[in-house]
Amino acid sequence: VTATDADDGLNGNVKYSIKKATDMASDIFHLDSETGAITVLRSLDFEGGESHDLEVQARDGGGLSGTTKVT
């Protein structure tokens, strides 16, 4: 995921976090708080679930934030 902020300095620094995830998704995926890159921690198993949902939050240094759903 990617978020941008036009502010300079600390207020323009965006950090990412998982705000909400299905139980299995939190064990399967890792979100890099600096880059927003989502990686798979273990093999995906279609029998374990057809899809996984994550709610990702981006927060700037000034405390403003936005969220998006990743399926």
C-alpha positions as CSV (number, residue, x, y, z in Angstrom):
1,V,0.0,0.0,0.0
2,T,1.1,3.6,-0.6
3,A,0.1,6.8,1.0
4,T,1.6,10.3,0.4
5,D,1.7,13.5,2.4
6,A,2.8,16.8,1.0
7,D,4.0,18.1,4.3
8,D,7.8,18.5,4.9
9,G,9.8,17.0,7.7
10,L,8.2,14.9,10.4
11,N,4.6,15.8,9.5
12,G,5.2,14.2,6.1
13,N,6.6,11.0,7.4
14,V,3.9,8.2,6.8
15,K,3.9,5.0,8.9
16,Y,1.7,2.0,8.2
17,S,-0.1,-0.4,10.5
18,I,-2.7,-3.2,10.4
19,K,-5.7,-1.7,12.1
20,K,-7.9,-4.8,11.7
21,A,-7.4,-8.3,10.2
22,T,-9.2,-11.6,10.1
23,D,-7.7,-14.1,12.5
24,M,-5.9,-16.1,9.8
25,A,-4.7,-13.0,7.9
26,S,-2.7,-11.7,10.9
27,D,-0.8,-15.0,10.9
28,I,-0.2,-15.1,7.2
29,F,0.7,-11.5,6.2
30,H,3.3,-9.0,7.4
31,L,3.1,-5.2,6.8
32,D,6.3,-3.2,6.8
33,S,5.5,-0.1,8.8
34,E,8.0,2.0,6.9
35,T,7.3,1.0,3.3
36,G,3.7,-0.3,3.3
37,A,4.9,-3.5,1.7
38,I,2.7,-6.5,2.5
39,T,4.5,-9.9,2.4
40,V,3.4,-13.5,2.8
41,L,4.8,-15.2,5.9
42,R,3.7,-18.8,5.0
43,S,2.1,-20.6,2.1
44,L,-1.4,-19.7,1.2
45,D,-4.0,-22.6,1.3
46,F,-7.2,-22.1,-0.6
47,E,-8.9,-24.7,1.6
48,G,-8.1,-22.5,4.6
49,G,-10.0,-19.6,3.1
50,E,-10.8,-18.1,-0.3
51,S,-9.7,-14.6,0.7
52,H,-8.2,-12.7,3.6
53,D,-9.0,-9.1,4.7
54,L,-6.7,-6.5,6.2
55,E,-7.6,-3.0,7.2
56,V,-4.4,-0.9,6.8
57,Q,-3.9,2.5,8.3
58,A,-1.5,5.1,7.2
59,R,-0.7,7.8,9.7
60,D,1.5,10.9,9.2
61,G,3.7,12.6,11.8
62,G,1.0,15.2,12.6
63,G,-1.5,12.5,13.7
64,L,-3.7,12.5,10.6
65,S,-4.6,9.1,9.2
66,G,-6.5,7.2,6.5
67,T,-7.5,3.6,6.1
68,T,-8.0,1.2,3.2
69,K,-9.2,-2.4,2.9
70,V,-6.9,-4.9,1.3
71,T,-8.4,-8.3,0.2
